[in-house]
Amino acid sequence: MIQAKFVLDQEKRIESFYLTGHAEYAESGKDIYCSAVSAITQTVIGTLTEIIEAGRDFVYLNQTGVIECRILNYNNLSQDKKIAAQSLMLSAYIGLKQIEMIDGQEYLSIEKVEEY
């Protein structure tokens, strides 16, 4: 099962997401749940790299079985970039929730927590 954790900051913005595991729906490379989750999260990370600076404004990790993405400080971003980053992080959550809702509870578990 893929475990996804979305962490909110004090202003209820998604500050980070962490995903670990494998859906085990099918063998690696043919697993539709892993592919869908990966496509959503990698699109968010890729788009963030076009909008804000990786290493300065956000950090990410993409390894087999682990995907992480964290906005370092929304308040250091211009208003336009802050809105874009917030929207992208929220879209990752919404996209994964859609997968979970469509018969995906067996393969994907999502947790949303406040850690501040």
C-alpha positions as CSV (number, residue, x, y, z in Angstrom):
1,M,0.0,0.0,0.0
2,I,1.1,3.5,-0.7
3,Q,1.1,5.7,2.4
4,A,0.7,9.4,1.7
5,K,1.0,12.1,4.3
6,F,0.2,15.8,3.7
7,V,1.4,18.2,6.3
8,L,-0.4,21.6,6.8
9,D,1.3,24.7,8.2
10,Q,-0.2,27.2,10.7
11,E,-2.2,28.9,7.9
12,K,-3.7,25.6,6.7
13,R,-1.6,25.5,3.6
14,I,-0.1,22.2,2.4
15,E,3.5,22.6,3.4
16,S,4.7,19.1,2.3
17,F,3.8,15.7,1.2
18,Y,5.5,12.4,1.8
19,L,4.7,9.1,0.0
20,T,6.2,5.7,0.7
21,G,5.5,2.2,-0.4
22,H,4.0,0.4,-3.4
23,A,0.4,-0.2,-4.2
24,E,1.1,-3.8,-5.1
25,Y,-1.9,-3.8,-7.5
26,A,0.4,-5.2,-10.2
27,E,4.1,-5.8,-10.8
28,S,6.4,-2.8,-10.8
29,G,6.1,-0.9,-14.1
30,K,2.5,-2.1,-14.7
31,D,0.8,-0.9,-11.5
32,I,-1.8,1.6,-12.5
33,Y,-2.1,3.0,-8.9
34,C,1.6,3.6,-8.6
35,S,1.7,5.2,-12.1
36,A,-1.2,7.5,-11.3
37,V,0.3,8.6,-7.9
38,S,3.7,9.1,-9.5
39,A,2.2,11.1,-12.4
40,I,0.4,13.5,-10.1
41,T,3.3,14.0,-7.7
42,Q,5.9,14.3,-10.4
43,T,3.8,16.8,-12.3
44,V,3.6,19.0,-9.2
45,I,7.3,18.7,-8.5
46,G,8.2,19.4,-12.1
47,T,5.9,22.4,-12.3
48,L,7.2,23.8,-9.0
49,T,10.7,23.7,-10.5
50,E,9.5,25.9,-13.3
51,I,7.9,28.4,-10.9
52,I,10.2,28.5,-7.8
53,E,13.7,27.5,-7.1
54,A,14.5,24.0,-6.0
55,G,16.9,24.0,-3.0
56,R,16.0,27.5,-2.0
57,D,12.2,27.7,-2.1
58,F,11.4,24.0,-1.9
59,V,13.1,20.6,-1.7
60,Y,12.1,17.2,-3.1
61,L,13.2,13.6,-3.1
62,N,12.3,11.0,-5.7
63,Q,13.6,7.6,-5.1
64,T,12.1,4.1,-5.7
65,G,9.3,3.8,-3.1
66,V,9.7,7.3,-1.7
67,I,8.6,10.7,-3.0
68,E,8.8,13.9,-0.8
69,C,8.2,17.5,-1.5
70,R,8.3,20.4,0.9
71,I,7.8,24.2,0.5
72,L,10.5,25.7,2.7
73,N,8.8,29.0,3.5
74,Y,5.7,30.3,1.7
75,N,6.3,33.7,3.2
76,N,9.6,34.0,1.2
77,L,7.7,33.8,-2.1
78,S,6.2,36.6,-4.0
79,Q,2.4,36.7,-3.9
80,D,2.0,35.2,-7.4
81,K,4.5,32.4,-6.7
82,K,2.9,31.7,-3.3
83,I,-0.5,31.3,-4.8
84,A,0.9,29.0,-7.5
85,A,2.8,26.9,-5.0
86,Q,-0.2,26.6,-2.7
87,S,-2.4,25.6,-5.7
88,L,0.0,23.0,-6.9
89,M,0.4,21.4,-3.4
90,L,-3.4,21.3,-3.0
91,S,-3.8,19.8,-6.4
92,A,-1.5,16.9,-5.4
93,Y,-3.8,16.3,-2.4
94,I,-7.0,16.5,-4.4
95,G,-5.6,14.3,-7.2
96,L,-4.6,11.6,-4.7
97,K,-7.9,11.8,-2.9
98,Q,-9.7,11.2,-6.2
99,I,-7.6,8.0,-6.7
100,E,-8.3,6.9,-3.1
101,M,-12.1,7.5,-3.6
102,I,-12.3,5.5,-6.8
103,D,-11.8,2.1,-5.3
104,G,-8.2,2.9,-4.3
105,Q,-8.5,2.6,-0.5
106,E,-6.9,-0.9,-0.8
107,Y,-3.8,0.6,-2.5
108,L,-3.5,4.1,-1.2
109,S,-3.9,5.6,2.2
110,I,-3.9,9.4,2.7
111,E,-3.3,11.3,5.9
112,K,-3.6,15.0,6.3
113,V,-2.0,16.4,9.5
114,E,-1.2,19.7,11.1
115,E,2.4,19.8,12.4
116,Y,3.4,23.2,13.8
